Amino acid sequence: MIQTIIPTDKNHWLAMRREVITSTEVACLFDLSPWLSHFELWHRKRDKIEVEFEPNDRVTWGLRLEKSVAEGVAEDQKWEIRKADEFIYDDAIRLGCSLDYMIDPDGILEIKCTDFLQFRDKWVMGDSGVTDMPLHIECQVQTQLLVSGRKFVWVAVLVSGNKIELVKRLPDPEIHSAIKNRVDLFWKSIEQNEPPTPNFERDAKFI
């Protein structure tokens, strides 16, 4: 059953995140996350430890710019948007997400900030704009669509502080099925105390 909760504070939000796989964590289940391995996620969820990353300058400024980017894109596209304060989760499969903004009536607006080199190397441009995003972001937005039930998501990418690229995604039933399957296997592995095999090169520091 889908639950929609507005957290009372950051600690409440973190407590809810500990009980589910979030949209930013789903990529771990496919070994696609740049920051977190499947092995580390398994141990953190089992022990109910929230993963908090030390923000670098890019992340800090990205958060500071998020509101301006969202409002600017909405103005250009003539969208009605609102900040999404709620945490949405499916308690049956323990999968959840937070969103950046809602596009009324049926959409999501996700904001990303990157530099020219990162965009050139990790995003794919076609004749009509961005065609492919980094796979961990693809996992994130498809999870958002799956949990929220919204009909589309626009990802607005601010490149080098002065150029906006937009990419749209619709719900993909095949991807949603794969996500639900991986999430189900993940929670069953915790119930059965069967951790994934570590990648010792990647997981050495955590181990």
N, C-alpha and C positions, 0 to 999 in steps of 0.2 A: 504494500500500500504506500502511495506517495504521501510524504509528510512535508509540510512547508512551515518552517520555524524562523522567526526573527530573533537572532541571538540577543541576549540582554547585554553582553559585553564580549570582549575578546576571549576570555577564559571559557565562557559558555560555548562560543563558536569552536574553540579548539577541542573542547570536550566532545562535541558532536562529531567532529572530524575523526577523532580517535576510534569511533565505533563503526566507521564505514571506510570503503575505498573511495577516495575523492576523484574528481575529474582530472586533477593534476597528477594523481598517482597511478591512474590506469595504465599509462605507458610503461610503468615498471613491470606489469604483468606480461608484456610483450618484449621485454628487454630493450625498450626504446627510449627510456628516460635518460637525459644527459646528466642528471643529478643523483639519482637514487636507484639502487639495484633491487631486483626482486627479493633477493636474500635479505637485504637490510630492511626492506618494507615488511617482510614477513615477521621478523623479530620485533620490529617497532609496533606492529599491530598486535602481535601476541602479548607483548608487555605493556601495551597502551601508552606508548611514548610518542608524543607528537613530534614530527620532524619540523624544526624551525631552522631555516637557512639564514646565515649571516648575509644581509643585503650588501651588494657591491654598489658602486656609483650608478651603474646602468639600471639596476633594479630600483634604487632609491629615486632616481630622476624619472624613471618610467611611471612609478606610482604618483609622483608629483604632477606629471603631465597628463595622467589618465583622464581627469575630468575635462581638461581643455580640449583634448583630442576628441573625446566623445561628443562634447557640445559642438565642436567645429564640424565634425562629420555629420551630425544630425542636422545642423543648419544647412550644410551643402546639399544633403540628400532629401531634405524636407521630411525628416523622420520625427516622430514623437517618441522621446525616450525618457526613461526614469532610472535612477540608480537602483540596483537590485540589492536590497539589504537582507533578503531572506536566504536561508540555507535550505536546500531542497534535497530530500533523500528518499530512496525506496527502502523501507525497513524490511521488506521480504528478502531482498538480495544484498542488502547492506552496501548500497552504492549511492553516493551523494555528490552534490556540487554547489559551489557558489558561482554567481554570475557577476559580470561587471555591470552591464546595463540591459534593460529590457527595451525592445522596440515594440511599441504598441501597434496592433494588438497581439501579434503571434511570434515575434522574433526575439533574438538575442543579439547584443552588440558586445563583442569581445575586443579589448584594446591590447595591442602589442607595440612595443617600441624597440627599435633595433638600429644598428649603424649600417652604413653602406656595404661594408665587407661581409658582415653576417647575413645581410639580406641577399647579396649577390651569390654567396656560397650555399645558402640553406633554403632559399625560396626559389621557385621556378616560375619564370615569366613566360607567358604566351603572347600571341598577337593582341589579345583582348584584355590582358592583365595577368594577375597572379593565377596560376593554375594549380600549383602544389605547395603546401606548407610543410615545415618540419613535421615528422611523423608523430612526435609527442604532442604537438598542437592539434593535429588531426584527431588523435585519441581523445584529447581534452574536449574539443568541441562536439564530437559525436557523443561523448558521455553526457555533456550538457543537454543535448537534444533528447537523448534517451530518457534521462531522469526528469527533465522539465516538461516534456511533452510539447515543447514549442516546435513550430513548423520550419524555422530556418534560423541560421546564425550568419551574421556578417562579422568577419574579422577585419578590423581596421588597423593597419600597420603604419606607424609613423617611422619613416626611414630618415636617419640622419637629422632629425629635428625639423625637416622642412618639406617632406613629401609624403602624401598619404597614398597607400595602396589598399584596395578593398578586395576581399575574396569571400564568396558566399558558399555555404554548405547547407545541404538538405539532409534530413535523416536518411541513413543508409541501413536498411534492415539487416544486411549481411554483416556489417561491422557491429551493429548492436547485438546480434546473436553471438558473435565472437567475444565481445566484451562481457556479456552476461555469463557465458561459459567459463571464461578465465576467472571472473570474480567468484563464481560458484566453486570452482576448483581451489581457489585461494583460501576461502573460508573453511572448506572441508579439510584442507591440509593443516590448518591451525587446529581444528577440532581433533584431528587424528595425530597431532604433533609430528608432522612430517615436513620439516623445513626443506626448501629448495636447495639444490647443490650450489655452494658459493662459487663465484668466479674469484679465485684467490688474488689475481692481479688487481681486480677492481675492488674487492671486498676486504683486502688485507687490513686497511686502516680500521674499518668497522670491527672486524674480528678481534 
